[in-house]
């Protein structure tokens, strides 16, 4: 999925869904790091992609929480 499409999809989610997505990404990131340690497959790029997606999700959560406090 391209970054723009992914970001649009994330922006459509509610804050609870974003938190669930963050938990899922954390678990996925843990599994990828574990696979990298075992030497199974090429996971360095996958790890980078998951970390960036997780950062995007956290950014959206923070934006929504800040907007809710100001409103």
PQR file with spaces between the fields and no chain letter, atoms N, CA, C, O and H, PARSE charges and radii, in Angstrom:
ATOM       1  N    UNK     1       0.844   -1.164    0.000 -0.4000 1.5000
ATOM       2  CA   UNK     1       0.000    0.000    0.000 -0.0000 2.0000
ATOM       3  C    UNK     1       0.901    1.242    0.000  0.5500 1.7000
ATOM       4  O    UNK     1       1.901    1.306    0.714 -0.5500 1.4000
ATOM       5  N    UNK     2       0.530    2.186   -0.791 -0.4000 1.5000
ATOM       6  CA   UNK     2       1.326    3.400   -0.867 -0.0000 2.0000
ATOM       7  C    UNK     2       1.085    4.256    0.370  0.5500 1.7000
ATOM       8  O    UNK     2       0.053    4.158    1.034 -0.5500 1.4000
ATOM       9  H    UNK     2      -0.283    2.134   -1.371  0.4000 1.0000
ATOM      10  N    UNK     3       2.068    5.092    0.652 -0.4000 1.5000
ATOM      11  CA   UNK     3       2.029    5.898    1.866 -0.0000 2.0000
ATOM      12  C    UNK     3       0.803    6.804    1.916  0.5500 1.7000
ATOM      13  O    UNK     3       0.144    6.892    2.953 -0.5500 1.4000
ATOM      14  H    UNK     3       2.907    5.172    0.113  0.4000 1.0000
ATOM      15  N    UNK     4       0.491    7.471    0.824 -0.4000 1.5000
ATOM      16  CA   UNK     4      -0.654    8.391    0.788 -0.0000 2.0000
ATOM      17  C    UNK     4      -1.961    7.644    1.052  0.5500 1.7000
ATOM      18  O    UNK     4      -2.801    8.105    1.825 -0.5500 1.4000
ATOM      19  H    UNK     4       1.025    7.400   -0.018  0.4000 1.0000
ATOM      20  N    UNK     5      -2.124    6.501    0.411 -0.4000 1.5000
ATOM      21  CA   UNK     5      -3.332    5.702    0.615 -0.0000 2.0000
ATOM      22  C    UNK     5      -3.422    5.227    2.058  0.5500 1.7000
ATOM      23  O    UNK     5      -4.491    5.246    2.669 -0.5500 1.4000
ATOM      24  H    UNK     5      -1.441    6.126   -0.216  0.4000 1.0000
ATOM      25  N    UNK     6      -2.283    4.802    2.590 -0.4000 1.5000
ATOM      26  CA   UNK     6      -2.250    4.318    3.961 -0.0000 2.0000
ATOM      27  C    UNK     6      -2.601    5.440    4.940  0.5500 1.7000
ATOM      28  O    UNK     6      -3.355    5.229    5.890 -0.5500 1.4000
ATOM      29  H    UNK     6      -1.415    4.787    2.093  0.4000 1.0000
ATOM      30  N    UNK     7      -2.058    6.616    4.708 -0.4000 1.5000
ATOM      31  CA   UNK     7      -2.335    7.755    5.575 -0.0000 2.0000
ATOM      32  C    UNK     7      -3.807    8.153    5.501  0.5500 1.7000
ATOM      33  O    UNK     7      -4.413    8.471    6.524 -0.5500 1.4000
ATOM      34  H    UNK     7      -1.446    6.788    3.936  0.4000 1.0000
ATOM      35  N    UNK     8      -4.379    8.138    4.316 -0.4000 1.5000
ATOM      36  CA   UNK     8      -5.809    8.438    4.169 -0.0000 2.0000
ATOM      37  C    UNK     8      -6.656    7.425    4.931  0.5500 1.7000
ATOM      38  O    UNK     8      -7.637    7.784    5.582 -0.5500 1.4000
ATOM      39  H    UNK     8      -3.887    7.879    3.485  0.4000 1.0000
ATOM      40  N    UNK     9      -6.267    6.166    4.843 -0.4000 1.5000
ATOM      41  CA   UNK     9      -6.993    5.112    5.540 -0.0000 2.0000
ATOM      42  C    UNK     9      -6.890    5.302    7.060  0.5500 1.7000
ATOM      43  O    UNK     9      -7.873    5.126    7.780 -0.5500 1.4000
ATOM      44  H    UNK     9      -5.470    5.874    4.314  0.4000 1.0000
ATOM      45  N    UNK    10      -5.704    5.660    7.536 -0.4000 1.5000
ATOM      46  CA   UNK    10      -5.517    5.877    8.969 -0.0000 2.0000
ATOM      47  C    UNK    10      -6.306    7.092    9.455  0.5500 1.7000
ATOM      48  O    UNK    10      -6.843    7.078   10.563 -0.5500 1.4000
ATOM      49  H    UNK    10      -4.906    5.804    6.951  0.4000 1.0000
ATOM      50  N    UNK    11      -6.381    8.123    8.649 -0.4000 1.5000
ATOM      51  CA   UNK    11      -7.108    9.340    9.034 -0.0000 2.0000
ATOM      52  C    UNK    11      -8.608    9.096    9.157  0.5500 1.7000
ATOM      53  O    UNK    11      -9.290    9.814    9.889 -0.5500 1.4000
ATOM      54  H    UNK    11      -5.945    8.134    7.749  0.4000 1.0000
ATOM      55  N    UNK    12      -9.126    8.109    8.463 -0.4000 1.5000
ATOM      56  CA   UNK    12     -10.551    7.791    8.533 -0.0000 2.0000
ATOM      57  C    UNK    12     -10.909    7.038    9.812  0.5500 1.7000
ATOM      58  O    UNK    12     -12.084    6.950   10.167 -0.5500 1.4000
ATOM      59  H    UNK    12      -8.573    7.526    7.868  0.4000 1.0000
ATOM      60  N    UNK    13      -9.919    6.498   10.502 -0.4000 1.5000
ATOM      61  CA   UNK    13     -10.167    5.693   11.696 -0.0000 2.0000
ATOM      62  C    UNK    13     -10.474    6.570   12.905  0.5500 1.7000
ATOM      63  O    UNK    13     -10.017    7.709   13.002 -0.5500 1.4000
ATOM      64  H    UNK    13      -8.964    6.568   10.214  0.4000 1.0000
ATOM      65  N    UNK    14     -11.257    6.014   13.818 -0.4000 1.5000
ATOM      66  CA   UNK    14     -11.525    6.663   15.100 -0.0000 2.0000
ATOM      67  C    UNK    14     -10.307    6.461   16.000  0.5500 1.7000
ATOM      68  O    UNK    14      -9.432    5.649   15.699 -0.5500 1.4000
ATOM      69  H    UNK    14     -11.629    5.089   13.739  0.4000 1.0000
ATOM      70  N    UNK    15     -10.258    7.201   17.099 -0.4000 1.5000
ATOM      71  CA   UNK    15      -9.086    7.143   17.971 -0.0000 2.0000
ATOM      72  C    UNK    15      -8.924    5.759   18.615  0.5500 1.7000
ATOM      73  O    UNK    15      -7.799    5.301   18.813 -0.5500 1.4000
ATOM      74  H    UNK    15     -10.969    7.861   17.344  0.4000 1.0000
ATOM      75  N    UNK    16     -10.032    5.094   18.939 -0.4000 1.5000
ATOM      76  CA   UNK    16      -9.942    3.748   19.508 -0.0000 2.0000
ATOM      77  C    UNK    16      -9.374    2.764   18.486  0.5500 1.7000
ATOM      78  O    UNK    16      -8.575    1.891   18.828 -0.5500 1.4000
ATOM      79  H    UNK    16     -10.946    5.466   18.778  0.4000 1.0000
ATOM      80  N    UNK    17      -9.789    2.912   17.245 -0.4000 1.5000
ATOM      81  CA   UNK    17      -9.259    2.055   16.181 -0.0000 2.0000
ATOM      82  C    UNK    17      -7.771    2.318   15.971  0.5500 1.7000
ATOM      83  O    UNK    17      -7.005    1.393   15.699 -0.5500 1.4000
ATOM      84  H    UNK    17     -10.437    3.620   16.967  0.4000 1.0000
ATOM      85  N    UNK    18      -7.366    3.574   16.096 -0.4000 1.5000
ATOM      86  CA   UNK    18      -5.947    3.903   15.956 -0.0000 2.0000
ATOM      87  C    UNK    18      -5.128    3.265   17.073  0.5500 1.7000
ATOM      88  O    UNK    18      -4.018    2.784   16.842 -0.5500 1.4000
ATOM      89  H    UNK    18      -7.988    4.325   16.317  0.4000 1.0000
ATOM      90  N    UNK    19      -5.677    3.263   18.274 -0.4000 1.5000
ATOM      91  CA   UNK    19      -4.968    2.625   19.397 -0.0000 2.0000
ATOM      92  C    UNK    19      -4.841    1.120   19.162  0.5500 1.7000
ATOM      93  O    UNK    19      -3.794    0.533   19.439 -0.5500 1.4000
ATOM      94  H    UNK    19      -6.579    3.654   18.462  0.4000 1.0000
ATOM      95  N    UNK    20      -5.893    0.501   18.658 -0.4000 1.5000
ATOM      96  CA   UNK    20      -5.830   -0.927   18.334 -0.0000 2.0000
ATOM      97  C    UNK    20      -4.798   -1.184   17.241  0.5500 1.7000
ATOM      98  O    UNK    20      -4.050   -2.161   17.297 -0.5500 1.4000
ATOM      99  H    UNK    20      -6.744    0.977   18.434  0.4000 1.0000
ATOM     100  N    UNK    21      -4.766   -0.304   16.252 -0.4000 1.5000
ATOM     101  CA   UNK    21      -3.788   -0.414   15.167 -0.0000 2.0000
ATOM     102  C    UNK    21      -2.374   -0.294   15.719  0.5500 1.7000
ATOM     103  O    UNK    21      -1.476   -1.018   15.288 -0.5500 1.4000
ATOM     104  H    UNK    21      -5.373    0.489   16.207  0.4000 1.0000
ATOM     105  N    UNK    22      -2.168    0.614   16.671 -0.4000 1.5000
ATOM     106  CA   UNK    22      -0.852    0.794   17.281 -0.0000 2.0000
ATOM     107  C    UNK    22      -0.432   -0.472   18.021  0.5500 1.7000
ATOM     108  O    UNK    22       0.720   -0.893   17.923 -0.5500 1.4000
ATOM     109  H    UNK    22      -2.897    1.202   17.021  0.4000 1.0000
ATOM     110  N    UNK    23      -1.357   -1.078   18.758 -0.4000 1.5000
ATOM     111  CA   UNK    23      -1.043   -2.322   19.459 -0.0000 2.0000
ATOM     112  C    UNK    23      -0.673   -3.424   18.477  0.5500 1.7000
ATOM     113  O    UNK    23       0.274   -4.178   18.702 -0.5500 1.4000
ATOM     114  H    UNK    23      -2.293   -0.736   18.838  0.4000 1.0000
ATOM     115  N    UNK    24      -1.421   -3.509   17.397 -0.4000 1.5000
ATOM     116  CA   UNK    24      -1.146   -4.512   16.370 -0.0000 2.0000
ATOM     117  C    UNK    24       0.227   -4.293   15.737  0.5500 1.7000
ATOM     118  O    UNK    24       0.969   -5.247   15.502 -0.5500 1.4000
ATOM     119  H    UNK    24      -2.190   -2.897   17.215  0.4000 1.0000
ATOM     120  N    UNK    25       0.556   -3.040   15.464 -0.4000 1.5000
ATOM     121  CA   UNK    25       1.855   -2.729   14.862 -0.0000 2.0000
ATOM     122  C    UNK    25       2.999   -3.024   15.823  0.5500 1.7000
ATOM     123  O    UNK    25       4.063   -3.476   15.400 -0.5500 1.4000
ATOM     124  H    UNK    25      -0.047   -2.266   15.655  0.4000 1.0000
ATOM     125  N    UNK    26       2.790   -2.773   17.114 -0.4000 1.5000
ATOM     126  CA   UNK    26       3.829   -3.081   18.100 -0.0000 2.0000
ATOM     127  C    UNK    26       4.101   -4.578   18.138  0.5500 1.7000
ATOM     128  O    UNK    26       5.252   -5.011   18.199 -0.5500 1.4000
ATOM     129  H    UNK    26       1.926   -2.405   17.458  0.4000 1.0000
ATOM     130  N    UNK    27       3.030   -5.360   18.103 -0.4000 1.5000
ATOM     131  CA   UNK    27       3.184   -6.810   18.107 -0.0000 2.0000
ATOM     132  C    UNK    27       3.883   -7.283   16.833  0.5500 1.7000
ATOM     133  O    UNK    27       4.765   -8.140   16.885 -0.5500 1.4000
ATOM     134  H    UNK    27       2.096   -5.009   18.054  0.4000 1.0000
ATOM     135  N    UNK    28       3.490   -6.733   15.710 -0.4000 1.5000
ATOM     136  CA   UNK    28       4.109   -7.080   14.433 -0.0000 2.0000
ATOM     137  C    UNK    28       5.587   -6.710   14.427  0.5500 1.7000
ATOM     138  O    UNK    28       6.419   -7.470   13.929 -0.5500 1.4000
ATOM     139  H    UNK    28       2.773   -6.037   15.667  0.4000 1.0000
ATOM     140  N    UNK    29       5.912   -5.553   14.974 -0.4000 1.5000
ATOM     141  CA   UNK    29       7.296   -5.101   15.047 -0.0000 2.0000
ATOM     142  C    UNK    29       8.121   -6.044   15.920  0.5500 1.7000
ATOM     143  O    UNK    29       9.262   -6.363   15.585 -0.5500 1.4000
ATOM     144  H    UNK    29       5.237   -4.936   15.378  0.4000 1.0000
ATOM     145  N    UNK    30       7.549   -6.487   17.030 -0.4000 1.5000
ATOM     146  CA   UNK    30       8.229   -7.443   17.897 -0.0000 2.0000
ATOM     147  C    UNK    30       8.532   -8.734   17.147  0.5500 1.7000
ATOM     148  O    UNK    30       9.637   -9.270   17.234 -0.5500 1.4000
ATOM     149  H    UNK    30       6.622   -6.228   17.302  0.4000 1.0000
ATOM     150  N    UNK    31       7.540   -9.227   16.410 -0.4000 1.5000
ATOM     151  CA   UNK    31       7.735  -10.471   15.655 -0.0000 2.0000
ATOM     152  C    UNK    31       8.800  -10.314   14.571  0.5500 1.7000
ATOM     153  O    UNK    31       9.603  -11.221   14.352 -0.5500 1.4000
ATOM     154  H    UNK    31       6.642   -8.792   16.339  0.4000 1.0000
ATOM     155  N    UNK    32       8.808   -9.168   13.895 -0.4000 1.5000
ATOM     156  CA   UNK    32       9.813   -8.926   12.857 -0.0000 2.0000
ATOM     157  C    UNK    32      11.214   -8.861   13.450  0.5500 1.7000
ATOM     158  O    UNK    32      12.163   -9.394   12.875 -0.5500 1.4000
ATOM     159  H    UNK    32       8.155   -8.432   14.072  0.4000 1.0000
ATOM     160  N    UNK    33      11.339   -8.209   14.597 -0.4000 1.5000
ATOM     161  CA   UNK    33      12.651   -8.133   15.249 -0.0000 2.0000
ATOM     162  C    UNK    33      13.112   -9.520   15.686  0.5500 1.7000
ATOM     163  O    UNK    33      14.295   -9.849   15.601 -0.5500 1.4000
ATOM     164  H    UNK    33      10.568   -7.776   15.064  0.4000 1.0000
ATOM     165  N    UNK    34      12.174  -10.316   16.149 -0.4000 1.5000
ATOM     166  CA   UNK    34      12.501  -11.678   16.565 -0.0000 2.0000
ATOM     167  C    UNK    34      12.969  -12.503   15.368  0.5500 1.7000
ATOM     168  O    UNK    34      13.947  -13.244   15.461 -0.5500 1.4000
ATOM     169  H    UNK    34      11.213  -10.048   16.219  0.4000 1.0000
ATOM     170  N    UNK    35      12.262  -12.369   14.241 -0.4000 1.5000
ATOM     171  CA   UNK    35      12.657  -13.086   13.024 -0.0000 2.0000
ATOM     172  C    UNK    35      14.029  -12.637   12.543  0.5500 1.7000
ATOM     173  O    UNK    35      14.818  -13.449   12.060 -0.5500 1.4000
ATOM     174  H    UNK    35      11.467  -11.767   14.166  0.4000 1.0000
ATOM     175  N    UNK    36      14.314  -11.350   12.674 -0.4000 1.5000
ATOM     176  CA   UNK    36      15.615  -10.831   12.269 -0.0000 2.0000
ATOM     177  C    UNK    36      16.716  -11.445   13.132  0.5500 1.7000
ATOM     178  O    UNK    36      17.783  -11.799   12.630 -0.5500 1.4000
ATOM     179  H    UNK    36      13.673  -10.690   13.067  0.4000 1.0000
ATOM     180  N    UNK    37      16.452  -11.567   14.425 -0.4000 1.5000
ATOM     181  CA   UNK    37      17.418  -12.164   15.336 -0.0000 2.0000
ATOM     182  C    UNK    37      17.694  -13.611   14.958  0.5500 1.7000
ATOM     183  O    UNK    37      18.830  -14.076   15.050 -0.5500 1.4000
ATOM     184  H    UNK    37      15.585  -11.279   14.833  0.4000 1.0000
ATOM     185  N    UNK    38      16.663  -14.315   14.536 -0.4000 1.5000
ATOM     186  CA   UNK    38      16.824  -15.709   14.133 -0.0000 2.0000
ATOM     187  C    UNK    38      17.476  -15.840   12.763  0.5500 1.7000
ATOM     188  O    UNK    38      17.949  -16.914   12.392 -0.5500 1.4000
ATOM     189  H    UNK    38      15.740  -13.937   14.461  0.4000 1.0000
ATOM     190  N    UNK    39      17.498  -14.746   12.019 -0.4000 1.5000
ATOM     191  CA   UNK    39      18.096  -14.777   10.689 -0.0000 2.0000
ATOM     192  C    UNK    39      17.168  -15.321    9.630  0.5500 1.7000
ATOM     193  O    UNK    39      17.617  -15.827    8.602 -0.5500 1.4000
ATOM     194  H    UNK    39      17.114  -13.873   12.321  0.4000 1.0000
ATOM     195  N    UNK    40      15.879  -15.220    9.874 -0.4000 1.5000
ATOM     196  CA   UNK    40      14.888  -15.729    8.932 -0.0000 2.0000
ATOM     197  C    UNK    40      14.418  -14.588    8.033  0.5500 1.7000
ATOM     198  O    UNK    40      13.799  -13.637    8.510 -0.5500 1.4000
ATOM     199  H    UNK    40      15.514  -14.809   10.710  0.4000 1.0000
ATOM     200  N    UNK    41      14.706  -14.679    6.754 -0.4000 1.5000
ATOM     201  CA   UNK    41      14.199  -13.712    5.784 -0.0000 2.0000
ATOM     202  C    UNK    41      14.844  -12.341    5.868  0.5500 1.7000
ATOM     203  O    UNK    41      15.634  -12.056    6.768 -0.5500 1.4000
ATOM     204  H    UNK    41      15.209  -15.452    6.367  0.4000 1.0000
ATOM     205  N    UNK    42      14.490  -11.508    4.915 -0.4000 1.5000
ATOM     206  CA   UNK    42      14.974  -10.135    4.879 -0.0000 2.0000
ATOM     207  C    UNK    42      13.934   -9.245    5.546  0.5500 1.7000
ATOM     208  O    UNK    42      12.920   -8.901    4.938 -0.5500 1.4000
ATOM     209  H    UNK    42      13.848  -11.740    4.184  0.4000 1.0000
ATOM     210  N    UNK    43      14.185   -8.883    6.775 -0.4000 1.5000
ATOM     211  CA   UNK    43      13.175   -8.139    7.515 -0.0000 2.0000
ATOM     212  C    UNK    43      13.584   -6.712    7.853  0.5500 1.7000
ATOM     213  O    UNK    43      12.799   -5.989    8.466 -0.5500 1.4000
ATOM     214  H    UNK    43      15.008   -9.163    7.268  0.4000 1.0000
ATOM     215  N    UNK    44      14.773   -6.286    7.479 -0.4000 1.5000
ATOM     216  CA   UNK    44      15.225   -4.944    7.845 -0.0000 2.0000
ATOM     217  C    UNK    44      14.298   -3.880    7.259  0.5500 1.7000
ATOM     218  O    UNK    44      13.907   -2.949    7.964 -0.5500 1.4000
ATOM     219  H    UNK    44      15.411   -6.874    6.981  0.4000 1.0000
ATOM     220  N    UNK    45      13.951   -4.004    6.005 -0.4000 1.5000
ATOM     221  CA   UNK    45      13.039   -3.035    5.386 -0.0000 2.0000
ATOM     222  C    UNK    45      11.638   -3.130    5.973  0.5500 1.7000
ATOM     223  O    UNK    45      10.946   -2.121    6.112 -0.5500 1.4000
ATOM     224  H    UNK    45      14.269   -4.760    5.433  0.4000 1.0000
ATOM     225  N    UNK    46      11.224   -4.343    6.316 -0.4000 1.5000
ATOM     226  CA   UNK    46       9.912   -4.515    6.936 -0.0000 2.0000
ATOM     227  C    UNK    46       9.869   -3.833    8.300  0.5500 1.7000
ATOM     228  O    UNK    46       8.874   -3.202    8.654 -0.5500 1.4000
ATOM     229  H    UNK    46      11.786   -5.162    6.203  0.4000 1.0000
ATOM     230  N    UNK    47      10.954   -3.963    9.061 -0.4000 1.5000
ATOM     231  CA   UNK    47      11.030   -3.320   10.372 -0.0000 2.0000
ATOM     232  C    UNK    47      10.941   -1.809   10.213  0.5500 1.7000
ATOM     233  O    UNK    47      10.200   -1.148   10.941 -0.5500 1.4000
ATOM     234  H    UNK    47      11.763   -4.475    8.774  0.4000 1.0000
ATOM     235  N    UNK    48      11.684   -1.267    9.278 -0.4000 1.5000
ATOM     236  CA   UNK    48      11.663    0.179    9.039 -0.0000 2.0000
ATOM     237  C    UNK    48      10.258    0.648    8.666  0.5500 1.7000
ATOM     238  O    UNK    48       9.789    1.673    9.159 -0.5500 1.4000
ATOM     239  H    UNK    48      12.286   -1.804    8.687  0.4000 1.0000
ATOM     240  N    UNK    49       9.598   -0.100    7.801 -0.4000 1.5000
ATOM     241  CA   UNK    49       8.247    0.268    7.366 -0.0000 2.0000
ATOM     242  C    UNK    49       7.262    0.231    8.544  0.5500 1.7000
ATOM     243  O    UNK    49       6.430    1.128    8.686 -0.5500 1.4000
ATOM     244  H    UNK    49       9.979   -0.933    7.401  0.4000 1.0000
ATOM     245  N    UNK    50       7.357   -0.800    9.381 -0.4000 1.5000
ATOM     246  CA   UNK    50       6.457   -0.914   10.528 -0.0000 2.0000
ATOM     247  C    UNK    50       6.698    0.216   11.530  0.5500 1.7000
ATOM     248  O    UNK    50       5.750    0.768   12.089 -0.5500 1.4000
ATOM     249  H    UNK    50       8.032   -1.529    9.266  0.4000 1.0000
ATOM     250  N    UNK    51       7.969    0.556   11.753 -0.4000 1.5000
ATOM     251  CA   UNK    51       8.285    1.639   12.684 -0.0000 2.0000
ATOM     252  C    UNK    51       7.726    2.969   12.196  0.5500 1.7000
ATOM     253  O    UNK    51       7.202    3.756   12.984 -0.5500 1.4000
ATOM     254  H    UNK    51       8.738    0.108   11.298  0.4000 1.0000
ATOM     255  N    UNK    52       7.838    3.211   10.922 -0.4000 1.5000
ATOM     256  CA   UNK    52       7.324    4.464   10.360 -0.0000 2.0000
ATOM     257  C    UNK    52       5.801    4.514   10.418  0.5500 1.7000
ATOM     258  O    UNK    52       5.218    5.558   10.710 -0.5500 1.4000
ATOM     259  H    UNK    52       8.264    2.571   10.282  0.4000 1.0000
ATOM     260  N    UNK    53       5.165    3.392   10.142 -0.4000 1.5000
ATOM     261  CA   UNK    53       3.704    3.343   10.221 -0.0000 2.0000
ATOM     262  C    UNK    53       3.250    3.561   11.661  0.5500 1.7000
ATOM     263  O    UNK    53       2.278    4.275   11.910 -0.5500 1.4000
ATOM     264  H    UNK    53       5.638    2.543    9.905  0.4000 1.0000
ATOM     265  N    UNK    54       3.955    2.945   12.604 -0.4000 1.5000
ATOM     266  CA   UNK    54       3.629    3.122   14.016 -0.0000 2.0000
ATOM     267  C    UNK    54       3.780    4.588   14.420  0.5500 1.7000
ATOM     268  O    UNK    54       2.954    5.117   15.163 -0.5500 1.4000
ATOM     269  H    UNK    54       4.744    2.366   12.401  0.4000 1.0000
ATOM     270  N    UNK    55       4.821    5.235   13.936 -0.4000 1.5000
ATOM     271  CA   UNK    55       5.019    6.659   14.227 -0.0000 2.0000
ATOM     272  C    UNK    55       3.880    7.493   13.649  0.5500 1.7000
ATOM     273  O    UNK    55       3.429    8.447   14.282 -0.5500 1.4000
ATOM     274  H    UNK    55       5.492    4.805   13.332  0.4000 1.0000
ATOM     275  N    UNK    56       3.416    7.145   12.466 -0.4000 1.5000
ATOM     276  CA   UNK    56       2.290    7.871   11.863 -0.0000 2.0000
ATOM     277  C    UNK    56       1.020    7.710   12.704  0.5500 1.7000
ATOM     278  O    UNK    56       0.269    8.664   12.908 -0.5500 1.4000
ATOM     279  H    UNK    56       3.781    6.369   11.952  0.4000 1.0000
ATOM     280  N    UNK    57       0.799    6.496   13.183 -0.4000 1.5000
ATOM     281  CA   UNK    57      -0.380    6.234   14.010 -0.0000 2.0000
ATOM     282  C    UNK    57      -0.299    7.041   15.303  0.5500 1.7000
ATOM     283  O    UNK    57      -1.280    7.663   15.708 -0.5500 1.4000
ATOM     284  H    UNK    57       1.409    5.721   13.018  0.4000 1.0000
ATOM     285  N    UNK    58       0.866    7.033   15.952 -0.4000 1.5000
ATOM     286  CA   UNK    58       1.035    7.810   17.177 -0.0000 2.0000
ATOM     287  C    UNK    58       0.831    9.304   16.928  0.5500 1.7000
ATOM     288  O    UNK    58       0.256   10.005   17.761 -0.5500 1.4000
ATOM     289  H    UNK    58       1.663    6.528   15.622  0.4000 1.0000
ATOM     290  N    UNK    59       1.301    9.782   15.791 -0.4000 1.5000
ATOM     291  CA   UNK    59       1.122   11.190   15.446 -0.0000 2.0000
ATOM     292  C    UNK    59      -0.358   11.526   15.305  0.5500 1.7000
ATOM     293  O    UNK    59      -0.813   12.555   15.805 -0.5500 1.4000
ATOM     294  H    UNK    59       1.768    9.213   15.114  0.4000 1.0000
ATOM     295  N    UNK    60      -1.104   10.667   14.629 -0.4000 1.5000
ATOM     296  CA   UNK    60      -2.543   10.906   14.470 -0.0000 2.0000
ATOM     297  C    UNK    60      -3.271   10.860   15.811  0.5500 1.7000
ATOM     298  O    UNK    60      -4.183   11.651   16.052 -0.5500 1.4000
ATOM     299  H    UNK    60      -0.734    9.832   14.223  0.4000 1.0000
ATOM     300  N    UNK    61      -2.869    9.932   16.687 -0.4000 1.5000
ATOM     301  CA   UNK    61      -3.484    9.852   18.016 -0.0000 2.0000
ATOM     302  C    UNK    61      -3.235   11.150   18.780  0.5500 1.7000
ATOM     303  O    UNK    61      -4.150   11.703   19.391 -0.5500 1.4000
ATOM     304  H    UNK    61      -2.128    9.289   16.492  0.4000 1.0000
ATOM     305  N    UNK    62      -1.998   11.631   18.744 -0.4000 1.5000
ATOM     306  CA   UNK    62      -1.653   12.871   19.438 -0.0000 2.0000
ATOM     307  C    UNK    62      -2.421   14.054   18.866  0.5500 1.7000
ATOM     308  O    UNK    62      -2.905   14.902   19.616 -0.5500 1.4000
ATOM     309  H    UNK    62      -1.255   11.183   18.247  0.4000 1.0000
ATOM     310  N    UNK    63      -2.537   14.117   17.548 -0.4000 1.5000
ATOM     311  CA   UNK    63      -3.299   15.201   16.916 -0.0000 2.0000
ATOM     312  C    UNK    63      -4.751   15.187   17.372  0.5500 1.7000
ATOM     313  O    UNK    63      -5.319   16.234   17.683 -0.5500 1.4000
ATOM     314  H    UNK    63      -2.144   13.428   16.938  0.4000 1.0000
ATOM     315  N    UNK    64      -5.344   14.013   17.410 -0.4000 1.5000
ATOM     316  CA   UNK    64      -6.751   13.905   17.807 -0.0000 2.0000
ATOM     317  C    UNK    64      -6.941   14.275   19.276  0.5500 1.7000
ATOM     318  O    UNK    64      -7.903   14.959   19.627 -0.5500 1.4000
ATOM     319  H    UNK    64      -4.882   13.163   17.157  0.4000 1.0000
ATOM     320  N    UNK    65      -6.014   13.818   20.145 -0.4000 1.5000
ATOM     321  CA   UNK    65      -6.130   14.139   21.565 -0.0000 2.0000
ATOM     322  C    UNK    65      -5.964   15.637   21.799  0.5500 1.7000
ATOM     323  O    UNK    65      -6.674   16.223   22.616 -0.5500 1.4000
ATOM     324  H    UNK    65      -5.233   13.263   19.860  0.4000 1.0000
ATOM     325  N    UNK    66      -5.035   16.250   21.089 -0.4000 1.5000
ATOM     326  CA   UNK    66      -4.820   17.690   21.217 -0.0000 2.0000
ATOM     327  C    UNK    66      -6.043   18.465   20.738  0.5500 1.7000
ATOM     328  O    UNK    66      -6.455   19.437   21.371 -0.5500 1.4000
ATOM     329  H    UNK    66      -4.458   15.774   20.426  0.4000 1.0000
ATOM     330  N    UNK    67      -6.614   18.040   19.636 -0.4000 1.5000
ATOM     331  CA   UNK    67      -7.809   18.701   19.103 -0.0000 2.0000
ATOM     332  C    UNK    67      -8.982   18.557   20.068  0.5500 1.7000
ATOM     333  O    UNK    67      -9.780   19.482   20.221 -0.5500 1.4000
ATOM     334  H    UNK    67      -6.280   17.250   19.122  0.4000 1.0000
ATOM     335  N    UNK    68      -9.088   17.403   20.716 -0.4000 1.5000
ATOM     336  CA   UNK    68     -10.186   17.179   21.654 -0.0000 2.0000
ATOM     337  C    UNK    68     -10.035   18.069   22.894  0.5500 1.7000
ATOM     338  O    UNK    68     -11.029   18.551   23.436 -0.5500 1.4000
ATOM     339  H    UNK    68      -8.440   16.651   20.591  0.4000 1.0000
ATOM     340  N    UNK    69      -8.804   18.284   23.336 -0.4000 1.5000
ATOM     341  CA   UNK    69      -8.575   19.140   24.499 -0.0000 2.0000
ATOM     342  C    UNK    69      -8.886   20.597   24.189  0.5500 1.7000
ATOM     343  O    UNK    69      -9.370   21.327   25.053 -0.5500 1.4000
ATOM     344  H    UNK    69      -7.996   17.893   22.896  0.4000 1.0000
ATOM     345  N    UNK    70      -8.613   21.019   22.969 -0.4000 1.5000
ATOM     346  CA   UNK    70      -8.844   22.410   22.592 -0.0000 2.0000
ATOM     347  C    UNK    70     -10.319   22.704   22.343  0.5500 1.7000
ATOM     348  O    UNK    70     -10.761   23.846   22.466 -0.5500 1.4000
ATOM     349  H    UNK    70      -8.219   20.425   22.267  0.4000 1.0000
ATOM     350  N    UNK    71     -11.064   21.682   21.998 -0.4000 1.5000
ATOM     351  CA   UNK    71     -12.487   21.881   21.674 -0.0000 2.0000
ATOM     352  C    UNK    71     -13.351   21.972   22.906  0.5500 1.7000
ATOM     353  O    UNK    71     -14.566   22.139   22.796 -0.5500 1.4000
ATOM     354  H    UNK    71     -10.704   20.754   21.899  0.4000 1.0000
